[in-house]
Amino acid sequence: MDDNITYIEEDTFSELDYNSDPLLRIIASILLFILVLFGVFGNLALIHIIANKWRIQTSFNLFIANIALADILITVAMTSFLLSHMFFGEFIYGEIVCKIIVFLNYFGPNLTTFSIIMALVVLQFEVIGFKYSSIAIGITYIISSPVGVLYANFAKIIKIDANSESESVQIEHCIEDFPNYETQINVEYFGNFFIIVLPIICLIFYFFLKTLSKCTKYKILPGFPQEKLIVLLAILNTFVWILMLEIGFLSQVLETSIYLLLFIAHTTIGFSIILKPILYALLHEGFKKELKVIVGWKTNAVDRAQLF
């Protein structure tokens, strides 16, 4: 018997029942395919354009690329988790991947939140040439990591005894397994501090500095309403977090499969991930033109001549 795996009875963890309805799995698979295709492609295109077009490489856009990278990590983590349970009825990747996925599930959203806050600060004070951009981006990774590391430390494979008609089988699940209730509460308090309290403190500090610096003028690039973009991203991110908290509450009070609630939560996150590059394209004419070239909607004069 593996010492790293906890064995529990099926009745003890009945909320992890696997829904084997083929129609539901087909619909869920199509939705996940759309989310992965457009979410990963849109954000990869965003990173590619910012990395290769020097005119777009402003400090503000570097934080936008950081948000896109966080969204890709979130998409990969949530898709691998859900597909494993939809098609195999259990977590098949092992304990190391379990810890990595749990880490990314907490690290990615935190990275998005703090990148938005840093982008607000850069937008206000020195949007074009902030020489400490790389340091600021490094700080977002540092302050986004503790919650993910903490939850990943408690993540493990739990084997559940599932009795079928012919035999008794054991199903593996990847969850955070706390030694006791007090530890779970302390970890959740720590997590809520980094997820909710610390961003609020940062925003209050930002608006305090903004009030003290009324004479500071914006240095906005011509024709690009960055302030509108970052406000929309902040609103979208806040809405997703509130919805996630509500789903977490419902999972405790409703007798509903936790996988169904997780699928709803991850689908919502996925569509918000797809929406971010679309918002950027709508508000940035240069990115829109480059994106059309990437997807083949626009060809140059030489290419058009070759077609004929």
Secondary structure, DSSP 8 states (H G I E B T S, - for coil): --TTSEEEETGGGGGG-----HHHHHHHHHHHHHHHHHHHHHHHHHHHHHHH-GGG--HHHHHHHHHHHHHHHHHHHHHHHHHHHHHHSS--S-HHHHHHHHHHHHHHHHHHHHHHHHHHHHHHH-SS--TTHHHHHHHHHHHHHHHHHHHHHHEEEEEEEEE-SS-EEEEEEEEE--SSHHHHHHHHHHHHIIIIIHHHHHHHHHHHHHHHTTT------TT--HHHHHHHHHHHHHHHHHHHHHHHHHHHHS-S-HHHHHHHHHHHHHHHHHHHHHHHHHH-HHHHHHHHHHHTS---HHHHHHH-
